[in-house]
Amino acid sequence: MAPTLILIPGLACDADVWAPQAAALSDLATISVADHGARDSLGAMAEAIIAAAPARFAIAGHSMGGRVALEVVRRAPERLTGVALLDTGCKPLAEGEAGRRERSEREALVELARREGMRALARRWLRLPMVHPERLEDCALTERIVDMFARKTPEVFAAQVRALLERPDATPLLQRISCPTLVLCGADDAWSTVAAHREMAALIPGSTLSSIARCGHMATLERPQEVNAVLKAWLESTRTGEG
């Protein structure tokens, strides 16, 4: 029987953020993509994934989805055959001014979504920047992301922002991951940096760290072929038990 791989989208994303990987990996695993619905906590998102999953499965999470993956690790580590964390983080909301600034910035995006709609939000979000600067004028890429955001509502976006602002500290979980683990990010991800991924990988026993050149935060869509190649190697390692 083919192994199961559950792909977990990030903030305001859906199955399309993983479409290149779902197609490329379908010969190696049975693929499903999580749908967070209107859940407003990372824990609730993780519990929904666990409830629908088979006895053993691998997970790959992008951005907020990586944080959800870590909440799956917290709740069901014995059921996991592999973990892949892409363009993500593990730390809680910072204390002091940094935390207040993040909260204010995220809440401003929620208000923009409510006032002007999800397409306006997506275009602002892209300029943070969320893709490599060279790709900001790539209409095929940026409109794909805008269309994806437009399939969500401001209410769903607000619920997911609440989940992120209330995120727990997942750092202590990293050293307890015992299955093959990949930590991957765009080399030019300004939101979830290479340095942060290096720190995470250093805490996960036997993990593999990979950075994708000339790539920002949306690695799965920006550089699908490169991401697919790395994910294939990781997924094959989950079948052999190698780290």
Stockholm file with secondary structure:
# STOCKHOLM 1.0

chainA/1-243         MAPTLILIPGLACDADVWAPQAAALSDLATISVADHGARDSLGAMAEAIIAAAPARFAIAGHSMGGRVALEVVRRAPERLTGVALLDTGCKPLAEGEAGRRERSEREALVELARREGMRALARRWLRLPMVHPERLEDCALTERIVDMFARKTPEVFAAQVRALLERPDATPLLQRISCPTLVLCGADDAWSTVAAHREMAALIPGSTLSSIARCGHMATLERPQEVNAVLKAWLESTRTGEG
#=GR chainA/1-243 SS CCCEEEEECCTTCCGGGGHHHHHHTTTTSEEEECCCTTCCSHHHHHHHHHHHSCSSEEEEEETHHHHHHHHHHHHCGGGEEEEEEESCCCCCCCSHHHHHHHHHHHHHHHHHHHHHCHHHHHHHHHTTTTSCGGGTTCHHHHHHHHHHHHTSCHHHHHHHHHHHHTCCCCHHHHTTCCSCEEEEEETTCSSSCHHHHHHHHHHSTTCEEEEETTCCSCHHHHSHHHHHHHHHHHHHHHHHTCC
#=GC SS_cons         CCCEEEEECCTTCCGGGGHHHHHHTTTTSEEEECCCTTCCSHHHHHHHHHHHSCSSEEEEEETHHHHHHHHHHHHCGGGEEEEEEESCCCCCCCSHHHHHHHHHHHHHHHHHHHHHCHHHHHHHHHTTTTSCGGGTTCHHHHHHHHHHHHTSCHHHHHHHHHHHHTCCCCHHHHTTCCSCEEEEEETTCSSSCHHHHHHHHHHSTTCEEEEETTCCSCHHHHSHHHHHHHHHHHHHHHHHTCC
//
